[in-house]
Amino acid sequence: MFLLGTIVFGLILIFFAGQLSKLPRRKMLIALLIYVFIVQIIWICALGLISYAYQDTRSLIDAATFLLKGDVGKFDPAYCPQGTVDSSCIARHIPSPHRYMSYYPFQSGPLLWFVLVFALFGINNLIAFQIVNVIAITGLVAILWRLGSHLKLKNTGFAAYSLLVATCVPLLMFCAFVYPNAVGFAITVAGIGIIAEAVRMEKTWKSLLTLAIGFAISGIGIVFKSTFQIIILAAIAAMVITVLYNHRFWQLGASIIFAAGSFGISKLPTVIVEHWTGQNFGKGLPMISWIAIGLGEKEDRGAGWWTGFALRAFKETNNNYDAQVHISRDFIHQRIEQFTSHPDDGLRFFTAKLSSEWAEPTFMTGLYSKQGTSWLGFHGLANFILTGTGTPYVIAFENISQTVVYLFSIIGCAAFMRSHVRDLTQGARFAQNRFVQSKTTENNSSLIQQRSSSEVFTQSVLSISFIGGFLCFTLWEAKGIYTLPFYILLFPIAARGIESCIDWVSKDKIPEKIKISEHE
């Protein structure tokens, strides 16, 4: 049934993409954005969350509330210290603000986002927070559409992209997650979109300025989720490929400098919060701790999922950073030796871990949609989708949809490779044409390369970002909600795959963009 459903859904996408391609592109985009916005609003209203149970969210709301009320004294280490027997502290069921920020000083960025949203819309206004997520995700859909234009998608490709977005349940449920991941991701990808515009600009100063703006915006995005640094690193790798294509090597040098600046931007929130509270939170848990967590396993947890390993090391060493690093390294070495000596166990572990991250069709959006208390008691639509009779059918559809996206992404990547080979062949044919003067040929070749720079960059950055995310979360702490953004980046590539299938079915072997007469 799964295989049959996958084949049928794939054929449905191909058929309706062909039909929708007859619509004007602008109307198609407007209709898609309205649909995405309305469906998310309906989902938020169906949930009706008035409290949220996710521990990190509770700690950030707690800290943001104290900051907005001017009660910075609650950030003092003496407030609800570790091991306290004070009943009011025990009743909180979350660490004190100072202890939490000492664990995770990089959470200063998310904390300031909660402060901003609550300052604008009221403390603990979860609906407002989710509506901001809706706006960010709707904007993200528009940004990926624009990246699709850099990929030179035709109307069939944009129609396919619209269908992929419209049928992606995890994307449409992502807004319910009371956390700044969606906002951070949208901002980071917006920066990438601006960088894609920069690489094709002819004037050096304009391209340089746009590159700086793009990397600065992406730097703001990674403030909300540090693992989005993978996307910035992917942009650098994509730039390497791009400059080899367009020979504007200064763009690579400038990108490296601007990327370093964007990483510097991500450090500013910690400085701001420490200055605001008058506290020093220290270095926090070492990043290597998340690799140790990602290689660990407990019977009651999935392979590589969260355990108390890092927090135990923090407490046992009394927040000694170097000692924590040493503990994590020793554990990682032990796990590597174990996997090396027992490769079957390593295969089992990584198969289970990667499956839980990339083959879990909901990407945990269903779980995080019901992490709290609803004023509606999760009745009606929320009950039908999350825990009711519709749940198995929704999950089955998500499973099929996820598989189809992966399959069409593979076809899309193959289409990109084919187009590169074709362009190289075509370029050689132009260069060898004895009827075209050498100077004119050089100018035409240069023009072709400049037009294609953004295409090469966009193809590369989307592909490398997904590969980088896959490799990172092979070792990093496993969590499906973390891998969802990298999955979403596949949509323009998958759309190209559907477009290629339609071209093949219609026997349109030569895309319109390269239909050139002999005289031309």
C-alpha positions in Angstrom: 0.0 0.0 0.0 2.9 2.4 0.8 4.6 1.7 -2.6 1.3 2.0 -4.4 0.5 5.3 -2.6 3.9 6.7 -3.4 3.5 5.9 -7.1 0.0 7.3 -7.2 0.9 10.5 -5.3 3.9 11.1 -7.6 1.7 10.7 -10.7 -0.9 13.1 -9.2 1.8 15.7 -8.6 3.1 15.4 -12.2 -0.5 15.6 -13.6 -1.6 18.6 -11.5 1.7 20.4 -12.0 1.1 20.3 -15.7 -2.4 21.6 -15.2 -1.5 24.4 -12.8 1.3 25.5 -15.1 -1.3 27.1 -17.3 -1.9 29.8 -14.6 0.1 33.1 -14.6 3.1 32.8 -12.4 2.3 35.8 -10.3 -1.3 34.6 -9.6 0.1 31.2 -8.7 2.5 32.7 -6.1 -0.2 34.9 -4.6 -2.6 32.0 -4.3 0.1 29.8 -2.7 1.0 32.4 -0.1 -2.6 33.0 0.8 -3.2 29.3 1.1 -0.1 28.8 3.3 -1.1 31.7 5.6 -4.7 30.7 6.0 -4.0 27.0 6.6 -1.5 27.9 9.4 -3.9 30.3 11.0 -6.6 27.6 11.0 -4.2 25.2 12.6 -3.2 27.6 15.4 -6.9 28.4 16.1 -7.7 24.7 16.1 -5.0 24.1 18.7 -5.8 27.1 20.9 -2.7 26.8 23.1 -2.7 28.8 26.3 0.4 27.2 27.9 3.4 25.3 26.5 5.1 22.3 28.2 8.4 22.1 26.2 11.1 22.6 28.8 13.3 25.0 26.8 10.3 27.1 25.9 9.2 27.3 29.5 12.7 28.4 30.6 12.9 31.1 27.9 9.4 32.4 28.8 10.4 32.4 32.4 13.6 34.4 31.8 11.8 36.8 29.3 9.1 37.5 31.8 11.6 38.5 34.5 13.5 40.8 32.0 10.3 42.5 30.9 9.2 43.1 34.5 12.6 44.5 35.4 13.2 41.7 37.9 16.9 41.1 36.9 17.6 39.9 40.4 16.1 36.6 39.4 19.2 36.1 37.2 21.4 36.1 40.3 23.0 32.7 41.1 21.5 32.9 44.6 18.0 32.6 43.2 16.8 29.0 43.3 20.3 27.5 43.3 21.0 23.9 42.5 20.0 21.6 45.3 17.6 24.1 47.0 14.9 22.8 49.2 12.8 25.9 48.9 9.3 24.8 48.0 8.6 27.7 45.6 11.8 26.8 43.7 10.9 23.1 43.5 7.4 24.0 42.3 8.9 25.8 39.3 10.0 22.4 37.7 12.6 24.3 35.6 16.1 25.6 36.4 16.6 29.2 37.6 17.4 31.7 34.8 21.0 31.9 35.8 21.4 28.1 35.8 19.7 27.7 32.5 21.8 30.5 30.8 24.9 29.0 32.3 24.0 25.7 30.6 23.1 27.4 27.3 24.4 31.0 26.9 23.8 30.6 23.2 20.1 30.7 24.1 20.5 34.5 24.6 19.3 35.0 21.0 16.0 33.0 21.4 15.6 34.7 24.8 15.7 38.2 23.2 13.2 37.1 20.6 10.8 36.1 23.3 11.4 39.4 25.0 10.6 41.3 21.7 7.5 39.3 20.9 6.1 39.6 24.5 7.0 43.3 24.7 5.0 43.9 21.5 2.0 41.6 22.1 1.9 40.9 25.8 3.7 38.5 28.2 3.0 34.8 27.6 1.0 35.6 24.4 1.6 32.2 22.7 -0.9 32.9 19.9 1.0 36.1 18.9 4.2 34.1 19.0 2.8 31.5 16.7 1.3 34.1 14.3 4.8 35.6 13.9 5.9 32.1 13.0 3.1 31.9 10.4 4.4 35.2 8.9 8.0 33.8 8.9 7.0 30.5 7.2 4.9 32.3 4.6 7.8 34.5 3.9 10.1 31.5 3.7 7.8 30.0 1.0 8.1 33.2 -1.0 11.9 33.2 -0.6 12.2 29.6 -1.8 10.0 30.6 -4.8 12.5 33.3 -5.6 15.3 30.8 -5.4 13.4 28.7 -7.8 13.5 31.5 -10.3 17.3 31.4 -9.9 17.1 27.7 -10.7 15.3 28.8 -13.9 12.3 26.7 -13.1 9.6 26.9 -15.8 5.9 27.3 -15.0 5.6 23.5 -14.5 8.4 23.7 -11.9 6.7 26.5 -10.0 3.4 24.6 -10.1 5.2 21.5 -8.8 6.8 23.6 -6.0 3.4 25.0 -5.1 1.9 21.5 -4.8 4.9 20.3 -2.7 4.4 23.2 -0.3 0.6 22.9 -0.2 0.8 19.1 0.6 3.6 19.3 3.2 1.8 18.8 6.5 5.0 19.3 8.7 5.7 22.7 7.1 2.1 23.8 7.7 2.2 22.6 11.3 5.7 24.0 12.0 4.2 27.3 13.2 2.7 25.8 16.3 6.2 25.2 17.7 6.7 27.9 20.3 10.3 28.4 19.6 12.2 30.8 17.2 13.4 28.0 14.8 11.0 29.0 12.0 11.9 32.7 12.3 15.6 32.0 12.4 15.4 29.7 9.4 13.4 32.2 7.3 15.8 35.0 8.1 18.8 32.8 7.3 17.4 31.7 3.9 16.4 35.3 3.2 20.1 36.2 3.5 21.0 33.3 1.2 18.4 34.7 -1.3 20.1 38.1 -1.2 23.5 36.5 -1.8 22.1 34.7 -4.8 21.1 38.1 -6.2 24.6 39.5 -5.5 26.5 36.9 -7.5 24.8 37.8 -10.7 25.2 41.6 -10.4 27.6 43.1 -12.9 28.8 46.1 -11.0 31.5 45.1 -8.4 30.5 47.6 -5.8 26.8 46.7 -6.0 27.6 43.0 -5.8 29.9 43.6 -2.8 27.4 45.6 -0.9 24.6 43.1 -1.5 26.9 40.2 -0.4 27.6 42.1 2.8 23.8 42.6 3.4 23.0 39.0 2.6 25.6 37.5 5.0 24.6 40.1 7.7 21.0 38.9 7.5 22.0 35.3 7.6 24.0 36.1 10.7 20.9 37.4 12.4 19.1 34.2 11.5 21.7 32.0 13.2 21.2 34.0 16.3 18.0 32.0 16.8 19.4 28.5 16.0 23.2 27.9 15.9 23.0 24.8 13.6 21.8 27.1 10.8 25.5 28.0 10.6 25.6 24.9 8.3 23.7 27.0 5.7 26.2 29.8 5.8 29.1 27.3 5.5 27.2 25.8 2.5 27.0 29.3 1.0 30.8 29.5 1.2 31.2 26.1 -0.5 28.7 27.1 -3.1 30.6 30.3 -3.7 33.7 28.3 -4.4 31.9 26.4 -7.2 30.3 29.7 -8.5 33.6 31.6 -8.8 35.1 28.7 -10.7 32.3 29.1 -13.1 32.2 32.9 -13.4 35.9 33.7 -12.6 34.9 36.5 -10.2 37.2 35.2 -7.5 36.9 38.4 -5.4 33.4 37.3 -4.5 34.8 34.2 -2.7 37.2 36.3 -0.7 34.5 38.8 0.2 32.1 36.0 1.2 34.6 34.5 3.6 35.1 37.8 5.3 31.4 38.5 5.5 30.7 35.0 6.7 33.2 35.5 9.6 31.3 38.7 10.4 28.0 36.9 10.4 29.3 34.3 12.9 30.4 37.3 15.0 26.9 38.7 15.0 25.6 35.5 16.6 27.7 36.2 19.7 26.1 39.6 20.3 23.0 38.4 22.1 25.0 36.8 24.9 26.9 40.1 25.5 23.6 42.0 25.5 21.9 39.7 28.0 24.9 39.5 30.3 25.1 43.3 30.3 21.4 43.6 30.9 21.4 41.2 33.9 24.9 42.1 35.2 25.8 38.4 35.1 28.5 36.3 33.5 27.1 33.0 32.3 30.5 31.5 31.2 31.1 29.3 28.2 28.2 26.9 28.9 28.1 23.4 27.7 30.9 22.7 25.1 29.6 22.1 21.6 31.3 18.7 21.6 28.8 17.7 24.2 26.1 17.5 21.6 28.3 15.1 19.5 28.7 12.9 22.6 24.9 13.0 23.1 24.5 12.2 19.4 26.7 9.1 19.8 25.0 7.9 23.0 22.1 5.6 23.6 19.8 4.7 26.4 17.2 2.0 26.5 14.4 4.5 27.1 15.6 6.9 24.4 16.2 6.6 20.7 19.7 6.3 19.2 21.5 9.6 19.6 18.6 11.4 21.3 18.9 13.7 24.3 20.1 12.3 27.5 21.4 14.0 30.7 25.0 13.3 29.7 26.1 16.9 29.2 24.3 18.3 32.2 25.8 15.6 34.4 29.3 16.5 33.2 28.5 20.2 33.9 27.5 19.4 37.5 30.3 16.9 38.2 33.0 19.3 37.0 31.3 22.3 38.7 31.1 24.0 35.3 34.8 23.4 34.4 34.8 23.8 30.6 38.0 22.0 29.9 37.0 19.1 32.1 33.7 18.8 30.3 35.5 18.7 27.0 37.7 16.0 28.2 34.7 13.9 29.4 33.0 14.3 26.1 36.1 13.4 24.1 36.7 10.3 26.1 33.1 9.2 25.6 33.3 9.8 21.8 36.5 7.8 21.6 34.9 4.9 23.5 31.9 4.9 21.1 34.1 5.1 18.0 36.2 2.1 19.3 32.9 0.2 20.1 31.6 0.9 16.6 34.9 -0.1 15.0 35.2 -3.4 16.9 31.5 -4.2 16.4 30.5 -2.7 13.0 27.1 -4.5 13.1 26.3 -2.5 16.2 27.4 0.7 14.5 25.3 0.0 11.5 22.3 -0.7 13.7 22.9 2.5 15.7 23.3 4.9 12.8 20.4 3.2 10.8 18.1 3.8 13.8 19.3 7.3 14.4 19.2 8.5 10.8 15.8 6.9 10.3 14.4 8.7 13.4 15.7 12.0 12.0 15.0 11.8 8.3 12.4 9.1 7.8 10.0 10.1 10.6 7.4 11.7 8.4 6.0 14.3 10.9 9.4 15.7 11.8 7.9 15.9 15.4 5.6 18.8 14.4 2.6 16.8 15.6 4.3 16.2 19.0 5.2 19.9 19.4 1.7 20.9 18.3 0.2 19.3 21.4 2.9 20.2 23.9 0.7 22.3 26.1 -2.8 23.1 27.3 -5.5 24.0 24.9 -8.5 26.2 25.7 -10.4 23.9 23.4 -9.1 20.7 25.0 -7.7 19.5 21.6 -11.1 18.7 20.3 -12.3 18.9 16.7 -9.7 19.3 14.0 -6.7 19.1 16.4 -8.0 15.9 17.9 -8.7 14.3 14.5 -5.2 15.0 13.3 -3.1 14.6 16.4 -4.7 11.8 18.4 -8.0 10.8 16.8 -9.2 8.6 14.0 -7.5 10.7 11.3 -4.0 10.4 12.9 -2.9 7.1 11.1 -4.1 8.4 7.8 -2.4 11.8 8.2 0.9 10.1 9.2 0.6 7.6 6.2 0.1 10.6 3.8 3.1 12.4 5.4 5.2 9.3 4.9 4.3 9.0 1.3 4.8 12.8 0.7 8.2 12.7 2.4 9.3 9.7 0.2 8.1 11.4 -3.0 10.1 14.6 -2.1 13.3 12.6 -1.6 12.7 10.7 -4.9 12.0 13.8 -7.0 15.0 15.6 -5.3 17.3 12.9 -6.7 15.8 13.4 -10.1 16.2 17.1 -9.7 19.9 16.8 -8.8 20.3 14.6 -11.9 18.7 17.3 -14.0 21.0 19.9 -12.6 24.1 17.7 -13.5 22.7 17.2 -17.0 22.2 20.9 -17.5 25.8 21.6 -16.4 27.1 19.1 -18.9 24.8 20.5 -21.6 25.9 24.1 -20.9 29.6 23.2 -21.1 29.0 21.4 -24.4 27.0 24.3 -25.8 29.7 26.8 -24.7 32.4 24.7 -26.5 30.2 24.7 -29.6 29.9 28.5 -29.5 33.7 28.8 -29.1 34.4 26.6 -32.0 32.0 28.4 -34.4 34.2 29.7 -37.2 31.6 32.2 -38.2 31.7 34.1 -34.9 34.5 36.5 -34.2 36.7 35.7 -31.2 35.9 38.9 -29.3 32.1 38.5 -29.8 32.4 34.9 -28.7 34.2 35.9 -25.5 31.5 38.5 -24.8 28.7 36.0 -25.4 30.5 33.4 -23.2 30.9 35.9 -20.4 27.3 37.0 -20.7 26.1 33.3 -20.5 28.3 32.8 -17.4 27.0 35.9 -15.6 23.4 34.9 -16.3 24.1 31.5 -14.9 26.1 32.5 -11.8 23.0 32.7 -9.6 21.7 29.4 -11.0 25.0 27.7 -10.1 25.1 29.2 -6.7 21.5 28.3 -5.9 21.8 24.8 -7.1 25.0 24.4 -5.0 23.8 26.1 -1.8 20.6 24.1 -1.6 22.2 20.8 -2.3 25.2 21.4 0.0 23.0 22.7 2.8 21.0 19.4 2.8 24.1 17.3 2.6 25.7 19.4 5.4 22.6 19.0 7.6 22.6 15.2 6.9 26.3 14.9 7.9 25.9 17.2 10.9 23.0 15.3 12.4 24.7 12.0 11.8 26.8 12.9 14.7 24.8 15.7 16.5 22.0 15.2 18.9 19.1 13.6 17.1 15.8 15.5 16.8 13.4 15.5 13.9 12.4 19.2 14.4 16.0 20.1 13.8 16.2 18.3 10.5 12.9 19.7 9.1 14.5 23.0 7.8 17.0 21.1 5.7 14.3 18.9 4.3 12.3 22.0 3.3 15.3 23.2 1.3 14.8 20.3 -1.0 11.5 21.6 -2.3 12.9 23.7 -5.2 15.2 20.8 -6.2 12.2 18.3 -6.1 10.2 20.8 -8.1 12.9 20.7 -10.8 12.7 16.9 -10.6 8.9 17.0 -11.3 9.5 19.5 -14.1 12.0 17.2 -15.7 9.6 14.3 -15.5 6.9 16.4 -17.2 9.4 17.4 -19.9 10.3 13.8 -20.5 6.6 12.7 -20.6 5.8 15.5 -23.1 8.9 14.7 -25.1 10.1 18.2 -24.6 13.8 17.2 -24.5 15.1 20.7 -25.2 14.1 23.3 -22.5 12.8 26.6 -23.9 15.6 28.6 -22.4 18.2 27.0 -24.8 16.2 26.7 -28.0 18.6 28.7 -30.2 18.5 28.9 -33.9 21.6 28.2 -36.0 21.8 32.0 -36.9 21.7 33.0 -33.2 
